[in-house]
Amino acid sequence: MEISLSVQEIASICGASRQQGHFTGPVTGIASLAQAKAGDLSFLASGKYRRQLETTEASVILVPETFEAEPPEGKTFLFVANPSRALMQIGRRLEAQLWPKPPPGIHPTAVVSPSASVDPTAVVGPFCVIEADACIGPGSWLEAQAFVGRAVRIGRDCRLGPGVRVLAECILGDRVYLHAGVVVGGDGFGYETDAGRHEKIPQIGNVVIRDDVEVGPNSTIDRARMGSTIIGEGTKIDNLVQVGHNCIIGRHCILCAQVGLAGSTTLEDYVVMGGQSGTGGHLTIGKGAMVGGQSGVHTDLEAGAKVRASPMMPLLAANRYYVLREKLPALFRRVDALEAAVGLSGKASSGRQK
């Protein structure tokens, strides 16, 4: 990554209220305090990293407006309301410079059905396929080998990464970002067992993804058996997530890596699912609930619930359980010693782990 920004440019991008220090050279990289080199930009995200300010080689450091300290010799502090957000703003500017969007148009190797509609401001990259009656909205960008199925609707300023598949009849709102390898609209996993054979249930619904949704690489969202699988506005889905058929995910939910939602799960708004957590089918997880990593949800959760463990249990009970579990060997030894002291038979303690 090659960049070159002046201190004044960085201050302007992130809205720094003031600066202090004497570094005047160009900023040529971004790194954490511990890994930064001379010429790098870094940031103080938390007070626990304050000691690293004394040893970091970073030349420009974003610090909170309330921070009180003199910058070391040859370094500059930029004072901002939120250093992490300020770094995000700088990152957006750099992203646009480092990986610019290609000019509008359809690559000569793309295959586009004559009945498809592609807005003149859209970008269709190499080896893309757009099937009959599909519609690509203004400013949307299909990267190499993206596939858009029959009668798909893609809104304004969407981005489909390399190898994305959006299958027939699915609908994307505006500013949806599907990273490389995402599959939207694969068949839901539905079978009826008849006379000892698993007969496939036709999956004739679709997937509807609302505005400002982002889906990480190689995640899959299955089409509905009937009706729609729905992903709500502003929801963010990490890598390798499986969303089953007829799930309904509310607004601004977070699904971390390897989450699995069985069919017909409903997540209300602002639900957070930790990595590798999962649900049984036909459940409702209430607004603002939080499910810890690797938890298994087997029943409905009320709004604001916090659970962890598999099977799940209330968060505080789970935390206490994990603490007490570590003390079990010592507890058994104490019980055995007490039984021996009062002359009880050893039968009750036989087989205990010590």
C-alpha positions as CSV (number, residue, x, y, z in Angstrom):
1,M,0.0,0.0,0.0
2,E,1.6,3.2,-1.2
3,I,0.1,6.5,0.1
4,S,1.3,10.0,0.6
5,L,-0.7,12.5,2.6
6,S,0.3,15.7,4.4
7,V,-0.6,16.3,8.0
8,Q,-2.9,19.1,6.9
9,E,-4.7,16.8,4.5
10,I,-5.2,14.2,7.2
11,A,-6.5,16.9,9.6
12,S,-9.0,18.1,7.0
13,I,-10.3,14.6,6.2
14,C,-11.0,13.7,9.8
15,G,-12.0,17.1,11.1
16,A,-9.2,17.4,13.7
17,S,-9.9,20.3,16.1
18,R,-6.3,21.1,16.6
19,Q,-2.8,19.6,16.1
20,Q,0.3,19.7,18.3
21,G,3.9,18.7,17.3
22,H,6.6,19.2,14.8
23,F,6.3,16.4,12.2
24,T,6.0,18.0,8.7
25,G,6.8,15.2,6.3
26,P,4.4,13.1,4.3
27,V,2.4,10.3,5.9
28,T,3.3,7.1,3.9
29,G,1.5,4.4,5.8
30,I,-1.0,3.4,8.5
31,A,-0.3,1.0,11.3
32,S,-1.0,0.2,15.0
33,L,1.1,2.0,17.6
34,A,3.1,-1.2,18.2
35,Q,3.8,-1.9,14.5
36,A,4.1,1.6,13.1
37,K,7.3,2.9,11.4
38,A,8.5,6.4,10.9
39,G,6.2,8.2,8.5
40,D,3.1,6.1,9.6
41,L,-0.2,7.3,10.9
42,S,-1.6,5.6,14.0
43,F,-4.3,6.2,16.6
44,L,-4.9,5.9,20.3
45,A,-8.1,3.8,20.5
46,S,-8.1,3.2,24.3
47,G,-6.3,4.3,27.4
48,K,-4.8,0.9,27.9
49,Y,-2.5,1.6,24.9
50,R,-1.2,4.9,26.3
51,R,2.1,3.4,27.2
52,Q,2.7,2.5,23.6
53,L,2.8,6.2,22.8
54,E,6.2,6.3,24.5
55,T,7.7,3.7,22.3
56,T,5.8,3.9,19.0
57,E,7.7,5.1,15.9
58,A,4.5,6.5,14.3
59,S,4.9,10.1,13.1
60,V,1.3,11.2,13.3
61,I,-1.1,10.0,16.0
62,L,-4.8,10.5,16.3
63,V,-5.7,11.1,19.9
64,P,-9.0,12.1,21.8
65,E,-9.7,15.8,22.2
66,T,-9.5,15.3,26.0
67,F,-6.0,13.8,25.8
68,E,-3.4,15.7,27.8
69,A,0.2,15.0,26.9
70,E,3.0,16.5,24.9
71,P,3.9,14.6,21.7
72,P,7.4,13.1,21.7
73,E,10.1,14.8,19.7
74,G,9.5,14.6,15.9
75,K,5.9,13.5,16.2
76,T,2.5,15.2,15.8
77,F,-0.8,14.6,17.7
78,L,-4.1,15.3,15.9
79,F,-6.9,15.8,18.3
80,V,-10.3,14.4,17.2
81,A,-13.6,13.5,18.9
82,N,-13.2,9.8,18.1
83,P,-9.8,8.4,16.9
84,S,-11.3,5.2,15.6
85,R,-13.9,7.0,13.6
86,A,-11.4,9.5,12.3
87,L,-9.2,6.6,11.1
88,M,-12.2,5.2,9.4
89,Q,-12.8,8.4,7.5
90,I,-9.1,8.4,6.4
91,G,-9.4,4.8,5.3
92,R,-12.4,5.6,3.2
93,R,-10.5,8.3,1.3
94,L,-7.5,5.9,0.8
95,E,-9.7,3.1,-0.3
96,A,-11.2,5.2,-3.1
97,Q,-7.7,6.2,-4.2
98,L,-6.1,2.7,-4.0
99,W,-8.9,0.7,-5.5
100,P,-10.8,3.2,-7.7
101,K,-14.1,2.2,-9.3
102,P,-13.7,1.6,-13.0
103,P,-15.5,3.9,-15.5
104,P,-19.1,3.0,-16.4
105,G,-19.7,0.4,-19.1
106,I,-19.9,-3.3,-19.9
107,H,-16.7,-5.3,-20.4
108,P,-16.6,-6.9,-23.8
109,T,-16.3,-10.4,-22.2
110,A,-19.5,-10.0,-20.3
111,V,-22.6,-11.8,-21.4
112,V,-25.8,-9.7,-21.0
113,S,-29.2,-10.8,-22.1
114,P,-30.9,-8.5,-24.6
115,S,-33.9,-8.3,-22.3
116,A,-31.8,-7.2,-19.3
117,S,-31.6,-3.6,-18.3
118,V,-28.2,-2.1,-17.3
119,D,-28.1,1.6,-16.3
120,P,-25.5,3.5,-18.3
121,T,-23.7,4.6,-15.1
122,A,-23.3,0.9,-14.0
123,V,-20.0,-1.1,-14.3
124,V,-20.2,-4.7,-15.5
125,G,-16.8,-6.3,-15.2
126,P,-15.0,-9.1,-17.1
127,F,-16.9,-12.4,-17.6
128,C,-20.0,-11.3,-15.8
129,V,-23.3,-12.9,-16.8
130,I,-26.6,-11.0,-16.6
131,E,-29.7,-13.1,-17.5
132,A,-33.0,-12.2,-19.0
133,D,-35.1,-9.5,-17.5
134,A,-32.6,-8.6,-14.9
135,C,-32.1,-4.9,-13.9
136,I,-28.9,-3.3,-12.8
137,G,-29.4,0.1,-11.1
138,P,-27.5,3.4,-11.4
139,G,-23.9,3.4,-10.2
140,S,-23.8,-0.3,-9.3
141,W,-20.6,-2.3,-9.9
142,L,-20.4,-5.9,-10.8
143,E,-16.8,-7.2,-10.5
144,A,-15.3,-10.0,-12.5
145,Q,-17.4,-13.2,-12.9
146,A,-20.4,-11.9,-11.0
147,F,-23.6,-13.8,-12.0
148,V,-27.0,-12.1,-12.0
149,G,-29.9,-14.4,-12.6
150,R,-33.2,-14.1,-14.4
151,A,-35.4,-11.1,-13.3
152,V,-33.1,-10.1,-10.5
153,R,-33.4,-6.5,-9.4
154,I,-30.3,-4.7,-8.2
155,G,-30.6,-1.1,-6.8
156,R,-28.5,2.0,-6.9
157,D,-24.8,2.0,-6.0
158,C,-24.6,-1.7,-5.1
159,R,-21.3,-3.6,-5.4
160,L,-21.0,-7.3,-6.2
161,G,-17.5,-8.7,-5.6
162,P,-15.8,-11.3,-7.7
163,G,-17.7,-14.5,-8.2
164,V,-20.9,-13.3,-6.5
165,R,-24.1,-15.2,-7.5
166,V,-27.5,-13.5,-7.2
167,L,-30.0,-16.1,-8.4
168,A,-33.3,-15.7,-10.1
169,E,-36.0,-13.3,-8.8
170,C,-33.9,-12.0,-5.9
171,I,-34.0,-8.3,-5.1
172,L,-31.3,-6.0,-3.7
173,G,-32.0,-2.5,-2.4
174,D,-29.6,0.4,-2.7
175,R,-25.9,0.4,-1.5
176,V,-25.8,-3.3,-0.9
177,Y,-22.2,-4.7,-0.9
178,L,-21.8,-8.5,-1.4
179,H,-18.2,-9.5,-1.1
180,A,-16.5,-12.2,-3.1
181,G,-18.1,-15.6,-3.3
182,V,-21.5,-14.6,-1.7
183,V,-24.5,-16.7,-3.0
184,V,-27.9,-15.1,-2.7
185,G,-30.9,-17.2,-3.6
186,G,-29.7,-20.8,-3.5
187,D,-32.4,-23.3,-2.7
188,G,-33.5,-23.6,0.9
189,F,-32.8,-27.0,2.5
190,G,-36.2,-28.6,2.5
191,Y,-37.2,-32.2,2.1
192,E,-40.2,-34.5,2.8
193,T,-39.5,-38.1,3.7
194,D,-41.9,-40.4,1.8
195,A,-41.6,-44.2,1.7
196,G,-38.0,-44.0,3.0
197,R,-36.8,-41.4,0.4
198,H,-36.1,-37.7,0.9
199,E,-38.2,-35.8,-1.7
200,K,-37.1,-32.3,-2.4
201,I,-39.6,-29.5,-1.6
202,P,-39.5,-26.9,-4.4
203,Q,-38.1,-23.6,-3.2
204,I,-40.1,-21.1,-5.2
205,G,-39.7,-17.9,-3.1
206,N,-36.9,-15.4,-3.3
207,V,-34.5,-13.3,-1.2
208,V,-35.0,-9.6,-0.5
209,I,-32.0,-7.6,0.8
210,R,-32.8,-4.0,2.0
211,D,-30.7,-0.9,1.7
212,D,-27.1,-0.6,3.1
213,V,-26.6,-4.3,3.9
214,E,-23.1,-5.7,3.7
215,V,-22.4,-9.5,3.4
216,G,-18.9,-11.0,3.8
217,P,-17.1,-13.4,1.6
218,N,-18.6,-16.9,1.0
219,S,-21.7,-16.3,3.0
220,T,-25.0,-17.8,1.7
221,I,-28.6,-16.6,1.9
222,D,-31.1,-19.2,0.9
223,R,-34.3,-18.4,-1.1
224,A,-37.6,-19.0,0.6
225,R,-39.8,-22.0,0.2
226,M,-42.5,-19.5,-0.6
227,G,-42.6,-15.8,0.0
228,S,-39.2,-14.1,0.8
229,T,-36.1,-14.5,2.9
230,I,-35.5,-10.9,4.1
231,I,-32.4,-9.1,5.3
232,G,-33.3,-5.8,6.9
233,E,-31.8,-2.4,6.3
234,G,-28.3,-1.8,7.6
235,T,-27.6,-5.3,8.7
236,K,-24.0,-6.5,8.5
237,I,-23.2,-10.1,7.9
238,D,-19.6,-11.5,8.3
239,N,-17.8,-14.2,6.4
240,L,-19.1,-17.8,6.1
241,V,-22.6,-17.2,7.5
242,Q,-25.5,-19.4,6.5
243,V,-29.0,-17.8,6.5
244,G,-31.7,-20.5,6.0
245,H,-34.9,-20.2,3.9
246,N,-37.7,-17.9,5.1
247,C,-35.5,-16.3,7.7
248,I,-36.4,-12.7,8.5
249,I,-33.6,-10.5,9.8
250,G,-34.4,-7.1,11.1
251,R,-32.7,-3.7,10.8
252,H,-29.1,-3.1,11.8
253,C,-28.4,-6.7,13.0
254,I,-24.8,-8.0,13.3
255,L,-24.0,-11.7,12.4
256,C,-20.4,-12.6,13.0
257,A,-18.4,-15.3,11.2
258,Q,-19.9,-18.8,10.9
259,V,-23.3,-18.0,12.3
260,G,-25.9,-20.4,11.2
261,L,-29.7,-19.6,11.1
262,A,-32.0,-22.5,10.6
263,G,-35.0,-21.9,8.4
264,S,-37.8,-19.5,9.5
265,T,-35.7,-17.9,12.2
266,T,-36.7,-14.3,12.9
267,L,-34.2,-11.8,14.2
268,E,-35.8,-8.5,15.3
269,D,-33.9,-5.2,15.0
270,Y,-30.4,-4.7,16.4
271,V,-29.8,-8.4,17.3
272,V,-26.1,-9.4,17.6
273,M,-25.0,-13.0,17.0
274,G,-21.5,-13.9,18.1
275,G,-19.2,-16.1,15.9
276,Q,-20.2,-19.7,15.4
277,S,-23.5,-19.3,17.2
278,G,-26.6,-20.8,15.7
279,T,-30.4,-21.2,16.1
280,G,-32.9,-23.9,15.7
281,G,-35.7,-23.3,13.2
282,H,-38.9,-21.3,13.7
283,L,-37.5,-19.2,16.5
284,T,-37.8,-15.5,17.3
285,I,-34.9,-13.5,18.8
286,G,-36.2,-10.3,20.3
287,K,-35.0,-6.8,19.5
288,G,-31.5,-5.9,20.8
289,A,-30.8,-9.5,22.1
290,M,-27.1,-10.6,22.2
291,V,-26.0,-14.2,21.6
292,G,-22.5,-15.1,22.6
293,G,-20.0,-16.9,20.4
294,Q,-20.6,-20.7,19.9
295,S,-24.0,-20.5,21.6
296,G,-26.9,-22.7,20.5
297,V,-30.3,-21.0,20.7
298,H,-33.1,-23.5,21.0
299,T,-36.0,-21.4,22.1
300,D,-37.4,-17.9,21.6
301,L,-35.5,-15.0,23.3
302,E,-37.1,-11.9,24.7
303,A,-36.0,-8.4,23.6
304,G,-32.7,-7.4,25.2
305,A,-31.8,-10.9,26.3
306,K,-28.1,-11.8,26.7
307,V,-27.2,-15.5,26.4
308,R,-24.2,-17.7,25.8
309,A,-23.2,-21.4,26.0
310,S,-24.6,-24.4,24.1
311,P,-27.3,-25.1,24.9
312,M,-27.7,-21.4,25.8
313,M,-28.3,-20.1,29.2
314,P,-28.6,-16.5,30.6
315,L,-25.3,-14.7,30.3
316,L,-24.7,-14.2,34.1
317,A,-25.5,-17.8,34.8
318,A,-23.2,-19.0,32.0
319,N,-20.3,-16.8,33.3
320,R,-20.8,-18.2,36.8
321,Y,-20.9,-21.7,35.4
322,Y,-17.6,-21.3,33.6
323,V,-15.9,-20.0,36.7
324,L,-17.3,-22.8,38.9
325,R,-16.4,-25.5,36.4
326,E,-12.7,-24.7,36.9
327,K,-13.1,-25.3,40.7
328,L,-14.8,-28.7,40.4
329,P,-11.6,-30.8,40.8
330,A,-10.7,-29.0,44.0
331,L,-14.3,-29.3,45.3
332,F,-14.3,-33.0,44.7
333,R,-11.0,-33.4,46.6
334,R,-12.5,-31.4,49.6
335,V,-15.7,-33.6,49.6
336,D,-13.6,-36.8,49.5
337,A,-11.5,-35.5,52.4
338,L,-14.6,-34.6,54.4
339,E,-16.1,-38.0,53.7
340,A,-12.9,-39.7,54.8
341,A,-12.8,-37.6,58.0
342,V,-16.3,-38.6,59.1
343,G,-15.8,-42.2,58.1
344,L,-18.2,-42.4,55.2
345,S,-17.9,-45.2,52.7
346,G,-15.8,-44.5,49.7
347,K,-18.5,-45.7,47.4
348,A,-20.0,-42.3,46.9
349,S,-16.8,-40.8,45.7
350,S,-15.7,-43.7,43.5
351,G,-15.1,-42.7,40.0
352,R,-14.6,-39.0,40.7
353,Q,-12.0,-37.1,38.8
354,K,-9.3,-35.7,41.1
